[in-house]
């Protein structure tokens, strides 16, 4: 798939996704934005905090990110 198709797929996912996501996470998923592992963890922590503020439980957030409840708590605390 060429870059233009990836751009369209990222835009489509950002618009039609039933879940709200940070644009940088979507761009990283399609390889349109290169993030270091630390930058990716920081973005994920921001997303976790946003979800927590919207009254999501640690368990719900952990399920979405494929982590444990305590892992979510530690990541949010580390990048707090």
Secondary structure, 3 states (H helix, E strand, C coil): CCHHHHHHHHHHHHHHCCCCCCHHHHHHHCCCCCCCHHHHHHHHHHHHHHHHHCCCCHHHHHHHHCCCHHHHHHHHHHCC
